[in-house]
Amino acid sequence: MAVVFSSNGAQIIEQLLAASETVTQTRPDELDREYEIEETCNFITRNLFKKIALQFPDELLADSAAVAFRVEQATGSKTYILGDTSYGSCCVDEVAAEHVGADCIIHYGRACLSPSRRLPVMYVFGQRPLDVKQCAASFRQLYPDTQSRVVVLCDVVYSYVLDDLRNILHPEYKHVVFSSICPDRTSFISCYQSEGPSQEKNEKSQCRDSPKSQKLICRFGRQIATEENYHIDDYGMFYLGPESLTLTNFMMSWNKCTFCTFNPITGTGRQDSLNVNKALMKRYYLIERARDAQVVGILVGTLGVADYLSVIDHLKELIRKAGKKSYTFVMGRLNAAKLANFLEVDIYVLVACPENSLLDSSEFYRPVVTVFEMELACNKAREWTGEYITDFGDLLPGKMDFVDCTHLT
């Protein structure tokens, strides 16, 4: 019998391993419910998708192999697991999916719901535990006046409880409005969606299915039907979820509203203590730094959010007309060491989804501002009113917050 003491490793590489379900963080009997396996398989088979990209955040990767196994067994399609995304895990990683030739993406876990264009997407948020009765009790304590006008918002992982909470509170609170995630999670961000004309100012948008006495506000993948004669600033905000980038984004965008929160982890409610005015003044200081800058670095913080290329072109033109130079950088996840390599850059502007654009750059060698802040610095026609815009898509021509800069030379 011949004994082989060395080889080129080809035998190991070509060896076939039998796939089997593995031990996961989620109990096997809860896996189908937690990851909505049946709904996912229906979405795949209904659209005849053959290559499926399954995108998991780091905290759910332990379940990824088991989920992929069940999806493949039920649909006969080939699945690819996407982990360690180049940018925030809340965004859909279309670039990684296109590398494997995927027909669609199933996005698991928390999501910023930023629109994308190239591939169909289905969201599976999961269901984090929340005591609805305890949440309702905290709401009553924070809003003792039953005539209060309040909008109920939530992190997407708690969206499943909104109907139950509505059934508890609506008999007492007639003016409480419950936001909703876009009802069809597989179409509003799908590449099959037609690109019609931009909606008017959100407060003026009207849903054809909503009563005539209501107006529909559509922001950040959510819909809010307010009373016709009231502005969104006339409402308080009640948020379900712990402190997060989602909450910060809401508080900055609706900075004239008072916010109360219910933390499902601790089971407590409170009026949120974030000093929005202080945060806005800090951002205004960065705008002044951007006005003084001569060389601007444009940081590409997303490759999947719709219109990111149009925003980059818009920024280049805006910076040029303001008499400044610009350079574009694509470097994945940001850190101080990476940006410190470019000493000639005076300030950076980050093109990213709303939740990842408010970067704390206090430890960076140069400040990092948002697209809105850079526009305030370079476009003299745009004035600081206290209103804050985190969605860069709203600043493009034809969109609701566009301000023309053609007068600049």
N, C-alpha and C positions, 0 to 999 in steps of 0.2 A: 504494500500500500504506500503510495507516495505521500510524503508529508510536505506541505507547503509552509515555508517559514516566512515568506513575504509575498505581497501582491500589490497591484496598482489600485485597489479599493473599488474596482468596478462591480465586483460581486455584491458588496455591501450597498452601493448606490442603487443597483438594479433590483435588489431584493424587495418583494412585495409584502406588505404588512396588512393583515386583516383589520378592517375598521371595526371598532366596537365602542359602545357607550362608556364613558369614563365617569369617575367620581367627580361631582360638581359641587359648587357652593349651594345651589338651589336643589332642594329635594326633588328626586325624579318624579314624584307624583304631583309636584307643583310646577314642573317645567313647562308643560303645555299651556297652563293658564298664565304664568308669569310672562312668557315670551310669545303668547298668542299664536301658537303653532298652526292651529286650524285656519285662522284668518290669513296668516302669512301664506300658507299653501294655496288657499283659494285665490289670493292675489296673483300668485305665480302661475297657476294653471289657467286661470281665466284669461291672462294676457299672453300665454304660450311662451313664457320666458324660459330659456335653457341654461343660461349662465347667471348665477345670482351672487352678488357681493353682500356679505353680512358684515356690517360695520359695528364693532363693539368698543365701548370705552374701556379703559384699563381695569376698572372695578368689576366688569362683567366678563372679562376674557376667560375666566375659569369655567364659564358655562358654554363658551362658544363652540367647542367640539361637539358637545351633546346636542346643541341646537342645530348645528349644521347636519349632523347625522340624521336627526328626525326629519328635517326638511328634505334632504336627499331621498330618504326612504319613502316619503309621502308623495313627492312630485316627480322623482326621476331626473331632476335637474342637477347640474353641477354647481356646488357652492364654493365660494372663496371667502375666507375670513380676513377681514381688514382690522388691524390693530395698530397702535402707535401712530396715529395720524400726524401728518406734518404740522398741522395747525390745531385749533381747538377741536376736541372730540364732539362738541355740540354741533359742529358744521358737518354737512354731508361731504365725504371725501370722494368727489367724482373722479379726480385724477387717478387715484389708486384703483378705483373700479374700472376705469378705462384701460389701465395697464393689463388687466386680465381679460379684457373684452366682455365685461359684464353687460347684461341686458337691463338690469335694474339694481337698485340698492335697497336693502332693508336696514334701516338705521335704528339701533337699540339704545335705550337710556335717555338721559337728558338731551334736549335739543333746543337750539335757538330759533328754529323754524324759519331761518333765512331762506328766501327763494333761490332755487337753482334752476338750470335750464336744460342740461344735456341728457340726463337720464331720469327715468321714472323713479320715484322714491316712495317707500312706505315707512311710516314711523311706528315703532313699538316702544312706548314710553316705559312700560312696566307699571307696577302698582305698589308704591311705598306705603307702609301702614299709616293710617290716620284715624283717630277716634272722632267720628262725625259729631256725636252728642257732646263731647268735650269741646270741640271746635265751635259748635253752636252756642254753648254756654259762655265761651270766651267772647263771642261776637256780641251777645246780649250785654255782657259786662262792659265792653268797650263802647257800645252804642245803646245806651239806655233809652234814648228817644226813638220810638218806633217809626217816626216820620223822617228819620235820617235818610239822606240819599247817599248810597254807598255802592261802589263797584267791587265785586269780589273777583280777585285775580288769583292765580296759583302757578306754582311750578308744574310743568307738564306731567311729572310723575305722580301728582295728586289730582289730576284732572278728572279721574274716574269718580271722585266723591262729590262733584259739584251738583249733580242731580239730587242726591240724597240731602245735601245741605240746603238746597233750594226748597225741597218739600218740607223741611223743618221750619225754615225762617219765613217763607212767603206768607203764611197765614197771619203773621204778626207785622212783618216789615213789607209794606206795599211798594216802597220806592227803592228796594235793593235790586241791583242789576248784576246778573251773573255773566261773566265773560265765558266764551266758549272757544276751544280750539277749533280751527276750521273743520267742519263736520266730516268732509271727505279727506282723510289724511293721505290718500294716495293720488290726489289729483291737483290740489291747489299749488303744489310745488313740482308737478310732473312736467316733463318736457313736452307732453301732449297739450299742455295748457296754451291757448292762443294768446299772443301778446297784443291785447287790445290797447286802446288809449288809456293813459294813466288816469287813475281816479282823481276826483277833485280833492280839495282839502278834506282831510279825513272827517272832520266834523260835519261836512256837507254831504258826505256819501250817504246814499239811501239804499237800503236793501229791498229788493222787490218783494221778498217774502215777509218782511217785517211790517207791523201795523203802521198806518200813515202817521200816527202820533209819535213814532219813534224815528231816530236817525241812527245809522250804523257807523261805528268807528272801527276801522280795521288797522290794527298795528301789531307788529311782531308776531304774526301768525295767529292772532286772536281777534275775536269779534265782540264788540260791546254795543248793545242797543240802549241808548240813553233816551230820556224824554226830550221831545222836540224843542221845547222852550228852555232847555237847560244845557249849559256848556259842560264839558268834561271837568273843568276846574271847579264846578259847583258840587262835585261829588267827593266824598272821602274814598280812600282805597283800603280794602281789607285783603291782605295777601296770605295765602296758605303756603308755607314752606319756610325753611331756615334761611339765614342770611346767605345770599348768593349773588352771582353776577346778574342773574335775571332780575332780582329785586333792585339792585343798584341801577340797572338800565331803566326800570319802570320809574324809580324815584327821580332820576335825572330828567327823563322825558316829560313826566307829569309833575314838575317840581313845585307847582302851586297847590297841589293836593296834599292833604294830611294822610299819612300812611299808618295803618295798624297791621300787625302781623300775628299769625298763629304758627308757632313752631311745633310741628307734629312729633318731633323727637323728644322735646321736653314737655309737651302737652300744655304749654303756657301761651297766653296772648299778651300783647303789649302795644303801646304806641311807639312806633319806631323812632329811635333817638338819633338817626343819622342827620347831621346838620347839613341840609342841602345847600343853604346859602353859603356856608363856608366852603363846600365842595365846588360850587359854581365860581366863587372868587378865586379859588386855586386854579381852576381851568382858565379863567380870564387872565391870570398872570401868565399862563403858558401862551395864550394868544398874543400878548405883548412881546414875549420872547420870539414868537414866530414872525411878528412884524419886523423885528430888528435883524432877523437872520438873512444871510446872503446866499448860503448854500443849503439846499433842502434835500434830505434823503427820503425817497418814497419807499416805504416798507410794504411789500406785498404780504399781507397776513391771511390771505385766502385765495384759493384757486377754484372755489366751487360756488361762491355766492354770486347770484346773477348780477350782471352789469359791472363786475369789478374792473374789467378792462376799460370800459367806458369811463369809469371814475378815475382811473390812472391817467388816461388821456386828458380828461377834464382838468386834473390837478397839474399836469405838465404845462398845459396852455395857461392856466391861471397863474402859476408860478412864474412863467416866462413873461407874461404881461406885467407882473409886479416887479420886474427887473431883477429877478433872482435866478440862480442856477439850480437845476435839479438832477439827481441821479436816482435810478430805480434799483432796489435791492430785493432779491428773492433768497431768503436764508432760513426758511422753516421757522421753528420756534425761536423766539427772541430771548437773548440774555445780554447782560452788560458787557461780557467779554467780546461777543461778536461785534457789537456796535462800536466798541472802543477802538476797533481797527481802522476806523475812517475818521481821522482827526479833522479833516477839512470840512466835514459836515457840521453845520451849526445847529440844526434841528431836524427831527424826523417826523414824518406824518404816516400814520398806520392805516392801511386799507384793510379792514377786517369786519366781521359781523358785529352787530350792535353790542353784544355781550362781551366781546373781546377787544373792542376798540378803546375802552376806557382803561388804558394801561397805566399802572402806577410806575412812573419812570424815575422816582426819587433816587434810586440806586444806580441809574444809568449816567454815563458820562455826558450825554446830551439829552435834552427833553424829547419826549415823544407825544405828539398831539394827534387829535382826530381829524378826519377830513373836514368836518364842520368848523373846527377851530382854525384850520389852515385857510379855509375860505373866508372866515371872518378877518383873518390877518391880511389877505391879499385882495379881497374884493371890497372896494370902498362903498359899493352900493348896498352891501349887506351890513345892517346895524345890529349891535348887541342889544337885545330886548329882554334877556333873561330866559327866553325860550331856548331849549337845548335839543339838538337833533343828533341822534346816534346812528340812524340808518342812512348810510351814504347814498343809497338809491334815491332818496327824497330830494337830493341836491342836484340831480341831473336835469338837463333841458327837457321840458314837457312834464316834469314831476311837480308835486304840490309845493315844494319849498325851493324851487329853482329861482335864483336871482341872476339876471343877465350881467355879464362882465365885459360885453363887447366894447364898452366905452373906454376900457383900459388900453393903454398904448404900451 
